């Protein structure tokens, strides 16, 4: 397989208004070259599902046709020739999941609930139709809104993502002053995969979020480690879940991260209390011995 082969698995045809899969479109050489002829007759108009830039159809020495960004195209992570086969597959699966009924339901439900949320500018809400363009880079979040003057983007994840993709999203939004909230739909706190761990440790507060679909107003289910000191003077950090509103989140302007519970700070407080309790017990024991 050539280095450009099938890196871009999905494309959007603006003429038929549908998403096409390269593996299906170019399934045989005969069919592939017929599609190529139609493309050069302007019967297709393909665009990248990730960056919304026009795509061409290229071939390899083995006549394996594939989509390719046109010469001089701006940045797109799918132009990266160093992506591993696993990363390529994960990118393709992520784009496919964005076409799923579940993904469409979640992003539209989030937008609908946000419209009635105090502090949200209703006119600012966009659902998968707003490209945020800064210089030669662009990103299209699942949901975008402005809350109390702060720009927030929601990215819904139904499939595994590589750390490279996660960082590319976070770094872009942080650079341009936007708060990224990952919505993890199928998440089990005690069975975290690599993607969940990457997101957890990217966010210094280690809070996970998913939409609370049991509520009629916008609420997020937040999973976080809660630190407390037990009677045996041991700091325990069990996972805890709480349904929270946007107004209950803290927005860290230095890291452009949001959190409900600051795990490191609260754990440090409990560790200090533990040491103070030990010191107090030792002092009480010393006085007791002196009184004998």
VEXNU-409246 format. One record per residue (C-alpha): residue in three letters; residue number from 1; y negated, z negated, x. Coordinates in pm, 1 decimal. Layout:
<vovexs>
ALA  NUM  Y  Z  X
...
</vovexs>
This chain:
<vovexs>
UNK  1  0.0  0.0  0.0
UNK  2  -342.3  92.7  137.8
UNK  3  -606.5  -171.2  185.7
UNK  4  -800.8  -63.1  -123.8
UNK  5  -500.2  -13.3  -350.1
UNK  6  -531.0  -191.6  -679.9
UNK  7  -769.5  -459.6  -556.2
UNK  8  -957.9  -384.9  -878.5
UNK  9  -700.7  -412.1  -1155.2
UNK  10  -933.1  -401.6  -1456.2
UNK  11  -1229.1  -181.0  -1544.4
UNK  12  -1444.6  -133.2  -1851.3
UNK  13  -1488.0  218.7  -1984.3
UNK  14  -1830.5  242.5  -2146.6
UNK  15  -1737.3  559.2  -2333.3
UNK  16  -1432.1  424.0  -2517.7
UNK  17  -1571.4  66.6  -2512.9
UNK  18  -1242.1  -75.5  -2391.3
UNK  19  -1096.0  -249.0  -2089.3
UNK  20  -832.7  -55.1  -1896.6
UNK  21  -565.4  -172.6  -1654.1
UNK  22  -532.3  31.0  -1334.8
UNK  23  -157.2  -21.6  -1317.1
UNK  24  -118.5  126.3  -1665.5
UNK  25  -379.4  398.0  -1625.6
UNK  26  -237.0  527.6  -1298.0
UNK  27  128.8  456.5  -1379.6
UNK  28  250.7  800.0  -1264.0
UNK  29  101.6  1054.0  -1024.3
UNK  30  80.7  1313.3  -1301.0
UNK  31  -100.5  1080.1  -1538.0
UNK  32  -318.5  941.3  -1258.3
UNK  33  -451.5  1278.5  -1150.1
UNK  34  -510.7  1381.2  -1510.5
UNK  35  -724.9  1067.9  -1551.9
UNK  36  -905.4  1157.9  -1229.2
UNK  37  -987.2  1504.4  -1366.1
UNK  38  -1116.6  1357.2  -1690.2
UNK  39  -1325.6  1110.4  -1493.1
UNK  40  -1493.4  1390.4  -1297.0
UNK  41  -1560.5  1569.0  -1625.5
UNK  42  -1752.4  1255.7  -1734.6
UNK  43  -1496.5  1171.2  -2002.9
UNK  44  -1473.1  819.8  -1857.9
UNK  45  -1745.4  587.4  -1731.8
UNK  46  -1580.2  296.4  -1550.1
UNK  47  -1754.1  -28.8  -1455.8
UNK  48  -1635.7  -334.6  -1266.2
UNK  49  -1547.7  -627.8  -1492.6
UNK  50  -1666.0  -873.3  -1229.3
UNK  51  -2004.1  -732.5  -1122.6
UNK  52  -2080.0  -460.2  -1382.1
UNK  53  -2138.9  -193.0  -1117.8
UNK  54  -2004.9  162.5  -1160.9
UNK  55  -1662.8  242.0  -1021.2
UNK  56  -1514.0  557.8  -883.7
UNK  57  -1151.2  665.4  -857.0
UNK  58  -1009.8  696.6  -506.1
UNK  59  -675.8  795.4  -366.4
UNK  60  -472.2  700.7  -61.5
UNK  61  -254.5  901.9  172.6
UNK  62  33.6  829.6  -64.2
UNK  63  -163.5  962.6  -363.4
UNK  64  -188.5  610.2  -506.2
UNK  65  -503.5  616.4  -717.5
UNK  66  -717.5  307.8  -756.0
UNK  67  -1064.6  197.6  -864.2
UNK  68  -1327.2  154.0  -596.4
UNK  69  -1690.4  48.1  -590.0
UNK  70  -1921.4  335.4  -518.0
UNK  71  -2081.0  373.9  -178.1
UNK  72  -2381.4  146.0  -133.2
UNK  73  -2278.3  -90.5  -412.6
UNK  74  -2419.1  -441.9  -404.0
UNK  75  -2207.1  -747.6  -331.6
UNK  76  -1897.6  -808.4  -540.9
UNK  77  -1614.9  -1040.7  -445.5
UNK  78  -1371.2  -764.9  -539.1
UNK  79  -1507.2  -557.6  -249.7
UNK  80  -1367.3  -813.6  -6.8
UNK  81  -1088.8  -642.6  185.9
UNK  82  -969.9  -973.5  333.4
UNK  83  -850.6  -1115.8  1.9
UNK  84  -487.1  -1223.1  19.5
UNK  85  -233.8  -1071.8  -223.4
UNK  86  -228.3  -1405.4  -408.5
UNK  87  -608.3  -1410.5  -437.5
UNK  88  -606.9  -1053.7  -566.1
UNK  89  -350.2  -1142.2  -828.0
UNK  90  -542.5  -1453.3  -934.6
UNK  91  -865.2  -1254.4  -972.0
UNK  92  -686.9  -999.2  -1188.0
UNK  93  -527.7  -1269.1  -1404.8
UNK  94  -864.0  -1441.1  -1445.5
UNK  95  -1027.4  -1120.7  -1566.8
UNK  96  -737.5  -1060.5  -1806.1
UNK  97  -765.1  -1412.5  -1947.4
UNK  98  -1134.4  -1348.0  -2015.3
UNK  99  -1011.1  -1085.5  -2262.4
UNK  100  -779.3  -1332.1  -2437.9
UNK  101  -836.1  -1469.3  -2787.7
UNK  102  -838.3  -1825.7  -2652.9
UNK  103  -1111.6  -1750.1  -2400.7
UNK  104  -1324.2  -1571.9  -2661.3
UNK  105  -1278.3  -1859.6  -2905.6
UNK  106  -1382.3  -2123.3  -2652.3
UNK  107  -1696.4  -1949.9  -2528.4
UNK  108  -1815.2  -1873.6  -2881.5
UNK  109  -1734.3  -2225.7  -2999.4
UNK  110  -1929.6  -2374.4  -2707.8
UNK  111  -2228.9  -2155.0  -2791.2
UNK  112  -2214.5  -2240.6  -3162.8
UNK  113  -2204.7  -2615.0  -3092.5
UNK  114  -2484.7  -2591.8  -2836.5
UNK  115  -2716.2  -2430.2  -3091.2
UNK  116  -2726.0  -2755.5  -3288.5
UNK  117  -2754.2  -2980.5  -2983.7
UNK  118  -3078.1  -3172.1  -2934.5
UNK  119  -3253.3  -3062.8  -2617.2
UNK  120  -3103.1  -2713.7  -2611.6
UNK  121  -3334.2  -2414.0  -2626.5
UNK  122  -3144.8  -2198.6  -2885.2
UNK  123  -3312.8  -1880.5  -2762.8
UNK  124  -3174.6  -1941.2  -2412.6
UNK  125  -2807.9  -1935.0  -2514.4
UNK  126  -2606.2  -1633.7  -2405.4
UNK  127  -2233.2  -1574.0  -2436.0
UNK  128  -2079.7  -1355.7  -2165.1
UNK  129  -2358.2  -1098.7  -2202.4
UNK  130  -2618.5  -1217.7  -1955.0
UNK  131  -2603.6  -1121.8  -1589.5
UNK  132  -2794.7  -1359.9  -1367.6
UNK  133  -2934.5  -1133.2  -1098.8
UNK  134  -3080.4  -1263.8  -774.1
UNK  135  -3145.6  -1002.1  -509.8
UNK  136  -2829.0  -800.4  -453.0
UNK  137  -2605.0  -1065.2  -614.4
UNK  138  -2523.0  -1113.8  -979.1
UNK  139  -2299.3  -1340.8  -1184.5
UNK  140  -2212.4  -1337.7  -1553.8
UNK  141  -2125.7  -1688.4  -1676.1
UNK  142  -1918.1  -1741.3  -1986.5
UNK  143  -2200.4  -1940.5  -2146.5
UNK  144  -2557.3  -1999.8  -2029.5
UNK  145  -2820.8  -2228.1  -2176.8
UNK  146  -3128.1  -2435.4  -2097.7
UNK  147  -3100.9  -2807.3  -2173.3
UNK  148  -3409.3  -3027.2  -2129.5
UNK  149  -3551.6  -2769.5  -1890.0
UNK  150  -3233.4  -2748.6  -1681.1
UNK  151  -3030.8  -2428.8  -1652.6
UNK  152  -2662.0  -2486.1  -1723.7
UNK  153  -2373.9  -2240.3  -1692.6
UNK  154  -2025.7  -2298.3  -1831.7
UNK  155  -1725.5  -2124.7  -1675.8
UNK  156  -1402.1  -2142.2  -1875.2
UNK  157  -1083.9  -2137.1  -1668.8
UNK  158  -750.4  -2051.0  -1826.4
UNK  159  -580.2  -1933.4  -1506.6
UNK  160  -557.9  -2026.7  -1140.9
UNK  161  -850.9  -1942.8  -918.3
UNK  162  -871.8  -1934.1  -542.3
UNK  163  -1105.6  -2164.9  -355.4
UNK  164  -1293.1  -1855.3  -238.4
UNK  165  -1377.9  -1765.8  -599.6
UNK  166  -1467.5  -2124.5  -693.7
UNK  167  -1702.0  -2154.8  -395.7
UNK  168  -1863.0  -1816.0  -460.3
UNK  169  -1953.8  -1929.4  -812.1
UNK  170  -2072.0  -2276.4  -717.2
UNK  171  -2272.5  -2161.6  -412.8
UNK  172  -2451.4  -1890.2  -610.5
UNK  173  -2552.3  -2115.8  -898.6
UNK  174  -2653.4  -2402.1  -667.9
UNK  175  -2863.6  -2169.1  -455.5
UNK  176  -3056.7  -2063.1  -764.0
UNK  177  -3096.9  -2405.4  -922.0
UNK  178  -2830.4  -2393.4  -1192.3
UNK  179  -2576.3  -2656.5  -1290.2
UNK  180  -2219.9  -2524.6  -1313.2
UNK  181  -1978.5  -2701.0  -1549.2
UNK  182  -1616.0  -2588.7  -1526.9
UNK  183  -1432.6  -2605.2  -1859.8
UNK  184  -1064.8  -2657.9  -1779.0
UNK  185  -870.8  -2584.9  -2095.3
UNK  186  -510.2  -2646.0  -1992.4
UNK  187  -553.7  -2950.8  -1772.6
UNK  188  -318.3  -3241.1  -1705.0
UNK  189  -476.0  -3510.0  -1492.8
UNK  190  -141.2  -3629.9  -1357.1
UNK  191  -15.7  -3281.9  -1276.0
UNK  192  -310.3  -3127.8  -1094.9
UNK  193  -254.7  -2790.5  -935.6
UNK  194  -438.9  -2657.0  -632.5
UNK  195  -724.3  -2516.4  -841.2
UNK  196  -787.7  -2850.7  -1012.5
UNK  197  -784.1  -3030.9  -679.1
UNK  198  -1026.5  -2775.9  -533.0
UNK  199  -1265.3  -2828.2  -824.0
UNK  200  -1223.8  -3206.2  -804.8
UNK  201  -1311.0  -3228.5  -436.6
UNK  202  -1586.1  -2968.8  -461.8
UNK  203  -1756.1  -3203.9  -706.9
UNK  204  -1824.9  -3525.3  -517.6
UNK  205  -1806.8  -3722.5  -843.5
UNK  206  -1453.0  -3602.5  -927.3
UNK  207  -1515.9  -3553.6  -1299.7
UNK  208  -1318.8  -3296.8  -1500.1
UNK  209  -1445.3  -3147.8  -1825.2
UNK  210  -1299.2  -2968.4  -2123.7
UNK  211  -1439.5  -2896.0  -2468.5
UNK  212  -1374.8  -3171.1  -2723.0
UNK  213  -1261.1  -2955.3  -3013.1
UNK  214  -1215.2  -3254.4  -3243.2
UNK  215  -1593.5  -3294.7  -3275.3
UNK  216  -1840.1  -3111.0  -3497.9
UNK  217  -2117.4  -3153.4  -3241.6
UNK  218  -2110.9  -3049.0  -2876.3
UNK  219  -1898.2  -3298.3  -2684.1
UNK  220  -1702.9  -3275.3  -2361.1
UNK  221  -1383.9  -3461.7  -2281.7
UNK  222  -1443.2  -3608.6  -1938.0
UNK  223  -1151.9  -3721.2  -1720.1
UNK  224  -1253.5  -3949.7  -1434.8
UNK  225  -1119.7  -4231.8  -1220.5
UNK  226  -1249.6  -4567.5  -1337.6
UNK  227  -1275.3  -4840.6  -1072.9
UNK  228  -1223.7  -5206.4  -1165.2
UNK  229  -1121.6  -5528.7  -995.6
UNK  230  -819.0  -5705.3  -1146.2
UNK  231  -733.5  -6074.1  -1142.9
UNK  232  -519.3  -6030.2  -831.1
UNK  233  -830.7  -5910.3  -647.7
UNK  234  -709.6  -5550.6  -620.9
UNK  235  -935.3  -5252.7  -689.6
UNK  236  -755.4  -5020.6  -929.6
UNK  237  -867.3  -4666.5  -1013.1
UNK  238  -678.0  -4538.2  -1318.3
UNK  239  -769.2  -4208.2  -1480.4
UNK  240  -978.0  -4253.4  -1793.4
UNK  241  -1090.1  -4007.9  -2061.6
UNK  242  -1402.1  -4027.1  -2275.3
UNK  243  -1576.8  -3792.7  -2516.0
UNK  244  -1938.7  -3752.0  -2405.7
UNK  245  -2253.6  -3564.9  -2506.4
UNK  246  -2472.3  -3361.5  -2271.4
UNK  247  -2732.9  -3636.9  -2288.7
UNK  248  -2482.4  -3876.9  -2128.3
UNK  249  -2444.6  -3663.6  -1816.7
UNK  250  -2636.6  -3721.2  -1497.2
UNK  251  -2773.1  -3409.7  -1326.7
UNK  252  -2778.8  -3438.7  -947.5
UNK  253  -3058.1  -3209.0  -833.0
UNK  254  -2957.0  -3232.3  -465.8
UNK  255  -2606.7  -3090.4  -520.2
UNK  256  -2665.0  -2929.2  -861.7
UNK  257  -2358.7  -3109.5  -992.8
UNK  258  -2319.9  -3294.8  -1318.6
UNK  259  -2122.8  -3612.2  -1376.7
UNK  260  -2062.5  -3888.9  -1623.9
UNK  261  -1910.2  -4143.9  -1386.3
UNK  262  -1993.2  -4176.0  -1015.5
UNK  263  -1652.3  -4272.0  -878.7
UNK  264  -1748.0  -4331.2  -513.2
UNK  265  -2047.5  -4550.2  -598.2
UNK  266  -1860.2  -4756.8  -854.6
UNK  267  -1558.7  -4796.9  -628.4
UNK  268  -1785.4  -4916.0  -347.0
UNK  269  -1939.8  -5173.0  -585.0
UNK  270  -1595.2  -5305.9  -675.0
UNK  271  -1489.8  -5317.1  -309.5
UNK  272  -1800.5  -5522.9  -234.9
UNK  273  -1717.6  -5755.7  -524.9
UNK  274  -1362.4  -5792.6  -388.4
UNK  275  -1489.6  -5894.1  -44.6
UNK  276  -1739.7  -6134.4  -199.1
UNK  277  -1464.3  -6288.7  -410.8
UNK  278  -1243.0  -6331.3  -101.9
UNK  279  -1528.7  -6490.4  89.2
UNK  280  -1598.5  -6726.4  -200.7
UNK  281  -1232.3  -6829.9  -227.1
UNK  282  -1217.4  -6895.1  146.3
UNK  283  -1532.8  -7103.9  128.6
UNK  284  -1391.9  -7304.0  -161.2
UNK  285  -1069.0  -7358.4  32.4
UNK  286  -1262.6  -7470.9  340.3
UNK  287  -1462.4  -7726.7  137.0
UNK  288  -1145.3  -7850.2  -30.2
UNK  289  -980.9  -7911.9  304.9
UNK  290  -1289.3  -8089.6  436.3
UNK  291  -1289.4  -8324.1  138.4
UNK  292  -933.3  -8443.4  206.7
</vovexs>
